[in-house]
Amino acid sequence: MRTTIDLPDDLHRQAMSIARDTSRTLSETAADLMRRGLGQGRPTHAYLPFDLTVPPDTPPREVLQVITACGGLLSSALATADPATQAWHWGPCDPEGFAAMGVAEILLHTWDIAAGLTVPCRFPAPLGIRVLRRLFPDAPDGDPAQVLLWCTGRSELDGRPRRTSWRWEATTSARPFQQPAPQV
């Protein structure tokens, strides 16, 4: 996020595609990363009863520090997790699934914030492909960024209407996602 968009001091604009402002979206991104890391504590039927709260008046750069710290905690938890570890996220999920969810949270909420600020944002295709392979095994082929935005109800896709509900499949192994051939 830090290198993708230049955040203004006032973050109370609406984030795109979600019913909260940019400041709350930043805070929720940090909380999402923290929850994914806590998943490695092996809860089996629900989230651990824990939440992260960032005061609403926290300056944007400090919120980015919180996101960076939570991402580091998730990364550390995943690096030390046994690949066979199963924890709960709408069903049993392995460390690879939690990693994919963490990447998805960053990609998608960065897009939400950038779009709300009317700043162009494009995330790296290799990350989009990995998220799609793991979390959306039935995703249609196409540009990974556009397909991921469609899969999560953020845009239309090649004549397909915008989704009004969606859920990722963190508990499944996925089929290979096909990136389209370059246009010539």
N, C-alpha and C positions, 0 to 999 in steps of 0.2 A: 504494500500500500504506500509506504513511504516514498518510493521512487516512481510510483505510477501516477499519482495525482498530487497536486499542490493544494493542501487543505487551507481554506480561509479560516479566519479566527472565529467567525460566526457559523456554527454548524447546526443551526436550527431550521435549515431548509429540509424539505421532504426528500428522503432518499427514494430513488426510483423503485417501483415494483413492490414495495413493502410499506406497511402502514406505520412508519415511524420516521423520525427525523434522522439526519445524518449523524448527529452526536450519539443518539441511542443505537444506531446501527454499528458505529465503531465499538461502543461498549459491549453490544451483543456479540460482535465478532470475537472479542477477547474472551467473553464467557463461553462461547461455543468451543474455542480452542481449549480452554481449561476443562470443560466437560469431556472432551474427547480424550484428553490426557488422564482424567480421573477414571475413564473407562478401563484403563489398564489396571485399576485396583480390583478388577474382576467382579463387579456387581453382576448378578445373574438374571434379575427380573425387573430392574428399574434403575433409573439414574441414582447416584448417591445423593443424599439430601444435602446438597451444597450448592451455593450460587456465588457469583462474583458481582459486586456492585461497584460501578464507577460513578462518582458524584456527577450530576448533570453539568456542573459549572467547570469541570476539569478541562484545561486547555487542550486543543487537538493534539499537539505534539506529545503531551503527557499520556493521552489515551493511546497514541501509537506506541509509546514505550510499554504500556500495559499489554497491548496486542503482541508486541515482540516478545515480552517475557512469557506470556501464555503459550505462544508458538514454540518458544524454547523448552518450556515444560513438556508440551506434547511431544516434541522431537526427542527429548531425553527419555520420556516414558516409552516411546516406540522403539528407540534404539536399544533399550535394555529388556524389552518384552520378549518372552518366548513366543516364536511364531505360532505355536499351537494354543496360545492363550485365547480364551473366549470370554468376552464381556458383553454386557447387554447394550444394544441400541436397536430397539424395535425387533429384537430377536438376537440370537448369538452372533457375535461379530468378532473377527480376528484383528490383529494389529494393522494389517494392510487396509482393512475397511476403515478403521479409525483414521489412518493416515490420509486416505482418500477423502474422508469427510472433512478433515482439517484443511486440506488443500481447496476443496470445494467452497468451504466457508470464506476463505480469503479471496478466492477468485470472484465469487458471486457478490459478496458484500463490497468488494472494491468496485465492481461494476455498478452496483446499486448506488453507491456514494458518488462515483464519477458521473453517472447519468443524471442524478439529482442536481449536481452542480453544473450540468451541461458541459462536461469535459470529456473528450473522447477517451475511451479506454478499451484496450484490446489485450487479452491475456495470452500467454504463450501456448501455441497449439499442443506441444507435447504434454503439458500439464492437463489441458482439457481432454486430451485423448485418454490419459491414465484415469482421470476421474470418471469419464464416460464408461470405460471398460469395467471399472469396479462397481460403480454405483447405478449405472443405467444400462444394463446389458442388452436391453431391447431398443436402445436409441437408434434412430435412423442414421444412415450414413450422411456425411456432409461436413461442412466446416466445423471443427470441434467447438469453437467459441459460440457460434450461432446455435449449434445443436444443444449445447449445455444450457444456454439461455432459454431455449424452447423447452427442454426437459424440465426446467425449474419454473416454468410459468412466467418468464420474463419477456418473451417475445413470440411473434409468429415465426414459422419456418416454412419457406417454400410452399406457400398455399395452405399449410396446416394452421389452424387457428391457435391462438395463444391458449395454453392449458389453464384451466381454472382450479385444478387440484393436481398434486403430484406427490410422489414419495420415492426417495431413493432406496435401492435394495442393497443395503450394506451387508446383508447376511449371505449373499449369493456370490458364486464365482461367475465371472462375466465372459462373454464372447469377445473376440477381438473387435475393436472399433475400427472401421475403415475410414481413413482420411481421404478426401477426394483428391483425384489427380490434379496437379496444377493446371490452371486455365492458360491456354496459349493463344 
